[in-house]
């Protein structure tokens, strides 16, 4: 591998690390950021001739108590 390609792959690795940190559970853009990170990982794998190690998508945070207007209005009747 030539030096120029190694430098570009190193830059791509830095960008992948930033993108991985952008994949936050419960965020509005989670699916987009997850797809972007995995796309960058795939590109890196193609250029470095290696197997990609994809980022798993974070689970949605469950267990939150959410009050809905419909349940609150029923209690007040």
C-alpha positions in Angstrom: 0.0 0.0 0.0 1.4 3.4 -0.9 1.9 6.2 1.6 -0.8 8.4 0.0 -3.4 5.7 0.4 -2.3 5.0 4.0 -2.7 8.7 4.9 -6.2 8.9 3.3 -7.3 5.7 5.1 -6.0 7.2 8.4 -8.1 10.3 7.8 -11.1 8.1 7.0 -10.6 6.2 10.3 -10.7 9.5 12.2 -13.9 10.4 10.4 -15.4 7.0 11.2 -14.6 7.4 14.9 -16.4 10.8 14.9 -19.4 9.3 13.1 -19.6 6.3 15.5 -19.8 8.8 18.4 -22.7 10.5 16.6 -24.9 7.4 16.7 -26.8 8.1 19.9 -29.7 6.0 21.1 -33.0 7.9 21.0 -31.7 10.7 18.9 -33.7 12.0 16.0 -31.1 11.2 13.4 -30.0 7.8 14.8 -30.9 5.8 11.7 -29.2 8.3 9.4 -26.0 8.5 11.5 -25.9 4.7 11.8 -26.2 4.3 8.1 -23.6 6.9 7.4 -21.1 5.2 9.8 -21.6 1.8 8.3 -21.2 3.3 4.8 -17.9 4.8 5.8 -16.8 1.5 7.3 -17.7 -0.3 4.1 -15.7 2.2 2.0 -12.7 1.8 4.3 -12.9 -2.0 4.0 -13.1 -1.8 0.2 -10.0 0.4 -0.1 -8.0 -1.5 2.6 -9.0 -4.9 1.2 -10.3 -6.1 4.6 -13.6 -7.3 6.1 -15.8 -4.5 7.4 -16.7 -4.4 11.1 -20.0 -2.6 11.2 -21.4 -0.6 14.1 -24.5 -2.1 15.7 -27.5 0.2 16.0 -28.2 1.3 19.6 -31.5 0.2 21.2 -34.2 2.6 21.8 -34.4 3.7 25.5 -37.5 2.0 26.9 -39.0 2.2 30.3 -39.8 5.8 30.3 -43.1 6.9 31.8 -44.8 9.0 29.2 -48.0 10.7 30.0 -50.4 11.0 27.2 -53.3 13.5 27.1 -55.8 10.7 26.5 -54.9 8.8 29.7 -54.8 12.0 31.8 -58.2 13.2 30.6 -59.8 9.8 31.5 -58.5 10.1 35.1 -60.0 13.6 35.5 -63.5 12.6 34.4 
